Each structure stands twice: as structure tokens, then as C-alpha cells.
Amino acid sequence: MGQAFLYGAATSAHQTEGNNVNNDWWAWEMGRPTEKRSGLATDHYNCFREDLELAKQLGHNAHRFSLEWSRIEPRRGEWDRSALAHYREVLEELNKLGMTPFVTLHHFTNPRWFAERGGWLKGDAAELFARYVRVVADHLGDLAQFWITLNEPVLWSSLAYWQKRWPPQQHSGYKFNRVVCHLAAAHNKAYRVLHQKSPRAQVGIAKHLVAYQSASEAWADRAACRLIDWWFNRRFYSLTWPRHDFLGVNYYFQRKVQGQMLPLKIRQSDVAGGKTDINWTVAPDGLRQVLESLRYLERPIYVTENGLADANDRLRGDFIRDHLRAVEAAQANGTDVRGYLHWSLIDNYEWDLGFVPRFGLVAVDYKTMARQVRPSAHVYKSIIEQGRKESLH
Ligand code: BGC
């Protein structure tokens, strides 16, 4: 029998753990209003057993989380054994509960010492990352098979070095591209390290993919659509090919693209659909589109993120059902999709937007840190149970 389809949820360290005082986001938050600082986040560093137990009760057989580099290497070359021991406990707990771990090595945050010396702009950034990955592989490599080196490298570089939204808030095409290239080198090195240390490792990236559609049949629109699709969705694969054992897909957006030549202008607009609390359009068919667009790479695919901000849980149940139907449609068209990890298991710190957007299957009361399962988590559970029954026939 082949591997069972993996159903679960995803989280990241800085958004959930709390008190990640040694990273560049924490330093940046200190200059922002109090309600926009991560602080104790969801206190997941202390509550992880309770949270993972909830995931288990909700039927999940897989779970994605990230390691916080700045906890493991708080100062250059200094390795914190208690942080490594903590992540061993998390992985042991997941294995005990029968949930397949997907371990992310970099989810947007950088150690402060790394950022202060120039971060991903520096020529030796990839080597420093590979050194961290080597230590992780030595201490944790026996407990996990699936490794995600980087989360959304192109989106992160764009927000930090082009759009000026995230730290270090710069706007430079040269820097944006340099950072993307260094992240690609970091993936390539980490891929080699993980395979050297652990032969059964499956290594990939969680890539943010946008389902672009040309706004019309006009040549300029189609050309613009192909160009942006190449730059944002595909180029990173060519910089890192063939070092992917699987493809991780984070899917949130479908967009219409209009193009104008001389001077070159690319305009994006929303497709029709319901709106989430932060005005993102719900477009499940885009998930089918991006999954099918990866078939040419001939690797197994896992949806490593997909979700919505929906505090009152009005849309989440249908959202999950419709996106899982899109996965099935892609499979029916010959796409090898092997898992779906919803974003997110619990409400968490949504970066520069603070705590207002609620992405969790489980709600968090930030005053008491109490967890409350949302009804949609049960919808997801019943889909999972149904899926399991069907796979037995
Ligand atoms: C990121 C998450 C984030 C989610 C919702 C993804 O791009 O990986 O960290 O919370 O989107 O915005």
C-alpha cells in the first residue's frame, strides 16, 4: 500500500511560540505600537503538547512547524542545547501521536546577529545557513523525514527588499534579486547537508504560488501573465533544480493580469469571489490551477499552506471543502498531490498585521491563552475521516 494522504495544519515559530527575543522581527517590532508586537504570541513554546494533542483529536496525521534559528544559534557559532532539546521534544511528541512532521528551517525570521551583519545580502549568508542546518540535522535528523528549507523565499524577499513592508524595509531591485539568489544558494547547500546526514530525508521548499490568469486574449496581457508567472512562481525552481524531493505549495491568491508594453506595466486585479476578513478573495479553482502547473516538474506535491482570516468562522468550513475538491480535481487530472496542511492550526501573530486576522482552526483567547476549537475544524475532521474510509475501498 502507498503512503496515506496526509492531512494536517501548519504553524511557524515566530507567529506562535512567543518571546523570540533574538530575531530581527522582534527588534523591528520594538519600534511599532504595542498591539503590533508578537510578545508572548500564543505561548506555543510552552503549550505545544496541548496544541498537538488537539490536532490529533481533530484527525490530523501530519503537522508542519518551524524551528527558530535565533533560538538555536542566538549568537554566531553559539548553539543553545536547551532549544535543540525543546525541538527534540516537539518531534518526539509528533511521532508519538502518529503525526508526520514537516520541519521548516526558515520561516521569515533571522537571528539578530545575522541580520545586523547584512542578512541575506552578504556573500556568505548561504554558508552560515548551511552551518545551522548541519547542527539541526545532527541533533534532530533522526526524528523527521520531511524538511522544508525555506518558506516563501520570493515573497519574503519582495516584502523586505522591494515593497518596503517588512524588515529591513528596503526598495532596491538589485538587493531583491541578490537576496533571492542567496536564498536559492542556501536551499541548495541545505539540501546537500540534509541528504548527507540523513539518507531518508525528503527536502523541499514551501513556495508561495499565485494562480495568474491573463485578463484577456490580447498579446500584451498574455505576455505579462507569462512574465510574472515566471518571475514569481517558476524562477526559483530553475535556480534550485533538481534539488527538490517534493514540491511544497502555499496557495492563497488567484489574480488577473493585464499588461502594457513600452513602457512595461503589469497590473493585477482580483478575480470574483467571497472575501475573507482581510479582503482576500476566496478562489479554490486557483489551487487546482497551481497544482496542475507543477506537473512538468515531476515531483510529489504537498499543499504546505492554504487558509483564510475568518474570525467568526463563516467561510472556513466551505473553504476547506472547496479547496480539497480542487486538490481532488488536480489529482483526477494526473497531478501527484499527497497532502494538505491548512494554515493554521491555531490563531497566531500575523506579522505586520498583528493579532487581528484569525487564521486558526482553533481560536486563541490572547488574554488567557485558552484554546477553543472552531466548528470548521470539525468539518475538516469529517472530510478527513471520509477520505480515509474511501482510501480503504
Ligand atoms: C505565510 C504565513 C502567513 C500566511 C497568512 C503565508 O504567506 O507563510 O506565515 O501567516 O501566509 O498571511
Boltz pocket constraint, residues with backbone or C-beta under 6 A from the ligand:
constraints:
  - pocket:
      binder: B
      contacts: [[A, 12], [A, 15], [A, 151], [A, 152], [A, 208], [A, 250], [A, 305], [A, 343], [A, 349], [A, 350], [A, 359]]
      max_distance: 6.0
